[in-house]
């Protein structure tokens, strides 16, 4: 019992370490932090205040929304109170019966605040109104109306910009949880599946990858997060994709590929992170967005292929079955890329023991039945 509990704790800690070691999480967030930034550099964030406001969290946006309006009402309320006091309109000043106030029905700080709120929000209850006897009050009225319009425009722009951020569109584009390595058209390929959950297209989509790993240069320097380009192709090419249905991306493992030196029994012992990017323009909003995800060695399965998910109904309609999106079937695959290119038909490895428990594997007979139209 205690041994099982200890193993479970160790697995949980190992999972947390792997999660922290990712540069890019599965949902596309970058796991990086900046330190020792000079205080003078912080003014750059204030200079670019629009981007700062759009990027901050919603809780701070709501706080600034409430704070900006409340403080403007209060500050102008103090100005209206000062104008009423200067004119002798307040109750404690005991104005004469024939006294003509600057602002009707403003007798104290509370009524001055209410008049400020009604002025800036254009409520106009009719109980408090500005008279023509105080030119200074007319100037304050104009200034408050302009300030209120500026605050309204700015805060509405920030909220609309945050709502329409391209990363929200990226939430409806999903990658497969795992990548697979198997033969494809006489080549050994690393395959990844990607799907657009909306019917609106991503225009001008481009997909590429970066392999991140720690390497040692020839002069002994350790390069952390060294980046290697990973090219992905599809049957229809790699640019201007017709992203109307789920696509399978292929990276050909040839002699120029960093995966060429890996094998089925050494892949999961490697230390690297494969980051995949999809850039495109949303058809409905014309805003560009980028979708990211990453794969670490334990999320790459050697000797498996994705189960087909696109079929055609009797009525002639195309159907996408997302229940098979993360399912794979075992296929005969060479033990390593060198074996595949140099020893044809040999060294097909057994797939026993290379199954990730979090990824569903389908029997090959079930796969055949599932692809029948």
N, C-alpha and C positions, 0 to 999 in steps of 0.2 A: 504493500500500500504506500509506504513512505518512499520507496524507490520510484513508483509511478508518479507520485506527487513531485518528487525532486526532478524527474525527467521533464514533467510538464512545465515546471518553473524555468528550467534551463532552456527549453524550447521557446518559451515566451520571451525570455531575455534575449535569446539569439535573434528572434523575430524583430524585436525592438532595435537591436543593433543594426540589423540589415535595413530596417526602415530609416534609421538615422543616416546610414551610409549612402543612401541614394542622393544623387544630385537633383533628380526629377522624380517626383512621386508618380504613382499610377494615374492620378487625376490631373497631372500636368503642373503642379505647383513646384517651384524651385526651392530646394532645401539648402539655402545659403544665407549667411548673415555677415554683416560688415562691422568691423571694429576699428577703433583708434582713428575715427574720422575727425579731422580738425574742426573745432567749433566754428571757425570762419566759413567752412563749407556748408554749414547748416542754413546760412542766409540764401544759398542757391535755391533751397526748397521754398523759401518765402518769396523769392523773386518769381519763381514759377508756381505761383499760388494756385492757379487753375488746375494744373495737373495734380498738385498735392491734394486739393479738395476732392477731385474725382477719384483718386486712388485710396484715400483713407477709408476706414471701416464705416459701415452704416451707423453704428452707434455714435461716432463722432460727428457724422453729417447731421444726424437728428439733434445732437446737442448744439451744434453751431446754428442750426435752423431756429431752434427755440431761443437760444441765447441772443442771436442777432436781432430778432423781432422784439423780444422782451426788453432788451437794453435800449433799443432805439425808442420804443414807447416811453420808457422811464426817463431817458435823457431829455427828450422833447417835452415830457410832462414837467420836468424841472424848469425848462425854459418857459413853458406856459405859466407855471406857478410864479416864476420871477416876474413875468410881464404883468400878471394880475396883481402881484404885490406892489410893483412899481406904480401901478395905476390906482392903488388903494381899493381893490375890489374884494379883498378877503374879508370874511366875517369878523375876525378878531381885530380888523382895522376900523370897524364901525363906520362903514360908508354912509353918507347922507341919503335921504330918501330920494332926492332928485339926482343922485350920482349915476353917471352913464359908464358902465364897465366896458373894458376892451373885449371881454368874452362873457357872454351871457351864461349865468348859472355855473360859473367856476368860482367856488368859495374857499377851496383849500387844496391840499396836495392830492387827495383822492380824486376829486372832481377834475383837477388838472391832468392827472394820469388818464382818466376816462376820456377826456377831450382829445388827448394825444392819440389814444388807441382808435377812437372814432374817426379822427382825421386821417390817420395813415391807412386804415383799412377801409375808408370811404363808407362806413356804416351809415352815418347820418341819422341818428335817432330823432333829431330835431330839438332836443332839450337844451343843448349847448351850441352856441353859434358865435362866430367872430363878427365884431362890428367894424365899421369903417373909420373909427376914431383913432386907431393906433396903427400907424404905418409900419412900425417895427414888427407888430404881430402879423401883418400881412406878409412881410418878408420871411418870417419864421414859418408861416404856413406853406409858402412856396418851397422853401428848403426842405421841410419835412416831407412834402409830397414827392419831391425828386429823390430824396434818400430812400423813401419807402419803395418807389418804383425800381431803384437800383437793386435794393435787397431782394425784391421779388424776382427780378430777372435773373440775378446771380444764383439764388438758391434753387429756383425752378430749373435753370440750366444744369446745375450740378446734379440734381436728382434725376433729371431726364438722361443725362450722360451716364450716370451710374446704372440706371435701369437698362440702357441700350448698349452697355459695354460688350465688345465682341466676345469676351470670354464666356458670356452667358450663352451665346450661340455654340460655343465649343462644348458645352455640357451635353449637347444632343449629338455629338460625334463620339463614337466609342471604338476602342481598339480591343482586340482579343486579349484575354488575360495572359496567354502564353504565346510564344513563338515556337515554330516547329522547323525541323530540318529533315528534308526528304528529297528524292529525285523529282525533277520537273523538266520535261523536254530535253532529256539527255544532259542535264546539268544538276549538280547538287545545290539546292537552294535553301536559304533560310526564309521562311514565309511568316507573314503577319497579316491578320485580317482586320479590316477597318469598315465601319458602317456609319451611314448618315441616317439618324433616326427620324429626321423630318423629310417631307416630300419635296420641299424646296431645295434647289441644288446649291452646291458650293462651286462658284464659277472660277475657272483658272486655277484649279487645285494643283499643288505640287507637293510631293512627298519625298523626304530625304531623311537620312539618319546620321548620327554621330556616335562613334564608339569611344567611351571615356575610360581610360585606364592609367595606372601609374607606371611610368617607364623610366629607364635609366639611359641617359645620353652617352655618347662615346667618351666624353670627358668626365664621366662619373657623376654628372648632375642628375638628381632625381626630379623628374617632371611629374607633378601631381595633376591629375585631370588632363592628361594628354588627349587631344581630340583627333580622331581618324574619321574621314568621310566614309559613309556607307551609302552606296547607291542602291536604290530600289527601282524595280521596273514591274510592269504588268504586261498582259498580253497586248494591250492597246498603247503601250508606251509609258513614259513617266511624266509627261507634261500635259496640261489641259485635259484632265481626267473627266470623263462623263460619270460623275459621282451620283448616280441615280439609285444604285443598289450597292450592297456590300461588296467590297473589293478585296482581293488577296494580293498583297505586295510580296515581291520576290527579290531577294538579294542573292546573286549568283556567287557561290563559294568557289572561286578560282584561285590561281596562284597569287593574284594581287589582293585577295581578300584577307583581312586579319583572322578570319575563322579557318583558314586553310590548314594551319598547324594544329588545330584542335581535333579531338576524337571523342567518341562516345563516352569513353571512360575517363577523359581528362577535362571535358567541357565544364562540369559542375565544380571542378577544383580551381577554375580560373577566377580572377578578380577583375571584372569589368562591368560596365553599364552601357547598354545599347539604348540611346535616346532617339525616338522617332518623332518627326515633325510633319505636320500637315498644314500648309498655308493655303488660304483661299479667300474668296470674297463671297459673303452671304448674298444670295439672289434677292431676298426680300428687303434688305436694308442697305445693300451696296457697301457694307463695312467689311474691311479686311480683318481676319482673325487667324490665330495660330493655335493648333491643338497639339499637345505634347503628351507623350507617355514614355515609359522606360521599361527595360527588361534586364534583369540580372541573370547570371548563369543558371540558377535553379528554376528560372521561368522559361527556359529554352529546352524543348523536348526533341531528342534526336531519334529519328526513325518513326515519325508520326506525320499524318497529313490531316488537314481540316476536312470535316464532313461537309458535303455540298448542302447549301441552304436555299438555293433558288430553284424553283420548279415552275411548271406551267399547268394551269388547271384545264379542265375540259372546255371551259368557256373561252379559252384563249388568253386569260389574264395571267400575268406573272406574279408569283407568290414568293415571299421571303419568309422563311421559317426561322425566327430568331431563337427558338429553343435549341437549335443545333449550332448556334453561333460559336459556342465555346466547347464543342465536342470534336474529338479527333479519332482517327482509326490508325492502327499500326500498319506500316508499309515496310517492305524490304528495303533496307538502306545500308550502304557500305559503312564499315567501321570508322572510317576517317575520310577526309577529302582526298588525301593522297591515294588511298586505296580505290576510291571511286574513279579517279582520272587515270590511274596506271594499271590497276588490276581489275579489269572488267569482269563482273559476274562472281567475284569472290569477296570474302570477308563481310558477308552480311551478318550483322550482329543480332543477337537475341534481344528482344525488347523487354524481357523480364527484369524487373528491378529498376527500370528507368522511367517509371510512371510517377508523376507528381500527384499526390493524393488530392490536391485541390483542383485538378483538371480532369474532366470526365472523359473517359475513353470508351468508345463504342465498338462492339464486336463487328467484324467485317461483314457478317451476314445481315446484321441490322442496318448497316450502312447501305448495303445494296437495296434492301427493301425501302429505305427512306428516300432514296433517289428515284424511285419509280414514279412516273407521272400518273 
